[in-house]
Amino acid sequence: MATHKVVTTTLASSSFIDDVQHNVDAAEAHGWTGIWFESHQQLRQHLVVFKLL
């Protein structure tokens, strides 16, 4: 039996990570924090800056 957990958050506190820049731009246009994935090292640095890691 599967269980589900509902998580409530705001778009301002949500992050969107993608390797396609226009997808990141679209997420940012809708209030998300967008991170364009270019490399593992770069992503890690962004996550540290945003205090997500």
Residue frames as qw, qx, qy, qz and C-alpha x, y, z in Angstrom:
[[0.000, 0.890, 0.456, 0.000, 0.00, 0.00, 0.00],
 [0.427, 0.364, -0.003, 0.828, 1.46, 3.33, -1.04],
 [0.243, -0.769, -0.407, 0.429, 1.34, 6.32, 1.24],
 [0.349, 0.639, 0.201, 0.655, 1.36, 9.90, 0.06],
 [0.360, -0.546, -0.312, 0.689, 2.53, 13.02, 1.81],
 [0.233, 0.872, 0.309, 0.300, 1.19, 16.41, 0.85],
 [0.509, -0.268, -0.084, 0.814, 3.80, 19.15, 0.96],
 [0.137, 0.933, 0.330, 0.035, 2.69, 22.74, 0.91],
 [0.516, -0.288, 0.129, 0.796, 5.11, 25.37, -0.36],
 [0.290, 0.857, 0.110, -0.411, 5.12, 28.63, -2.24],
 [0.767, 0.581, 0.062, 0.266, 6.63, 29.15, -5.66],
 [0.055, 0.910, -0.326, 0.251, 9.05, 31.65, -4.16],
 [0.515, -0.579, 0.621, -0.116, 10.51, 28.90, -2.02],
 [0.911, 0.192, 0.365, 0.025, 10.64, 26.38, -4.86],
 [0.120, -0.633, 0.575, 0.505, 13.57, 25.73, -7.16],
 [0.860, 0.464, 0.160, -0.142, 13.58, 24.48, -10.73],
 [0.334, -0.564, 0.644, 0.395, 16.70, 22.82, -12.16],
 [0.813, 0.499, 0.296, -0.055, 16.98, 22.06, -15.87],
 [0.564, -0.248, 0.446, 0.649, 19.64, 21.80, -18.54],
 [0.290, 0.554, 0.531, 0.572, 17.56, 23.80, -21.05],
 [0.177, -0.079, -0.203, 0.960, 17.87, 27.56, -20.51],
 [0.324, -0.259, -0.305, -0.857, 14.45, 28.51, -21.89],
 [0.617, -0.444, -0.643, -0.090, 12.79, 26.09, -19.43],
 [0.463, -0.305, -0.433, 0.710, 14.65, 27.80, -16.58],
 [0.008, -0.079, -0.091, -0.993, 13.63, 31.21, -17.95],
 [0.479, -0.394, -0.528, -0.580, 9.98, 30.11, -18.04],
 [0.607, -0.441, -0.608, 0.257, 10.13, 28.84, -14.46],
 [0.319, -0.194, -0.249, 0.893, 11.65, 32.14, -13.31],
 [0.180, -0.235, -0.308, -0.904, 8.93, 34.06, -15.17],
 [0.619, -0.468, -0.506, -0.375, 6.41, 32.19, -13.00],
 [0.461, -0.764, 0.197, -0.406, 8.16, 32.99, -9.72],
 [0.963, -0.208, -0.035, 0.167, 10.39, 29.96, -9.24],
 [0.261, -0.774, 0.513, 0.266, 14.10, 30.11, -8.50],
 [0.891, 0.450, -0.043, -0.051, 15.68, 28.75, -11.67],
 [0.434, -0.619, 0.593, 0.276, 19.02, 26.99, -11.93],
 [0.738, 0.569, -0.290, -0.218, 20.43, 26.16, -15.35],
 [0.854, -0.321, 0.387, 0.134, 22.25, 22.84, -15.01],
 [0.477, 0.774, -0.406, -0.090, 25.61, 22.94, -16.77],
 [0.535, 0.313, -0.746, 0.244, 27.71, 20.59, -14.61],
 [0.694, -0.476, -0.528, 0.113, 27.58, 18.77, -11.31],
 [0.480, -0.146, -0.289, 0.815, 30.12, 21.18, -9.81],
 [0.079, -0.256, -0.143, -0.953, 28.17, 24.25, -10.95],
 [0.578, -0.497, -0.487, -0.427, 24.90, 22.81, -9.61],
 [0.667, -0.373, -0.497, 0.411, 26.50, 22.05, -6.25],
 [0.278, 0.009, -0.150, 0.949, 27.78, 25.64, -6.01],
 [0.316, -0.371, -0.288, -0.824, 24.29, 27.02, -6.72],
 [0.681, -0.470, -0.545, -0.139, 22.71, 24.72, -4.15],
 [0.556, -0.259, -0.408, 0.676, 25.22, 25.90, -1.53],
 [0.060, 0.152, 0.028, 0.986, 24.57, 29.57, -2.40],
 [0.499, -0.371, -0.335, -0.708, 20.81, 29.05, -2.10],
 [0.302, -0.325, 0.709, -0.549, 21.34, 27.14, 1.17],
 [0.880, 0.061, -0.117, -0.457, 19.75, 24.01, -0.27],
 [0.899, 0.134, -0.369, 0.193, 22.82, 21.87, 0.38]]
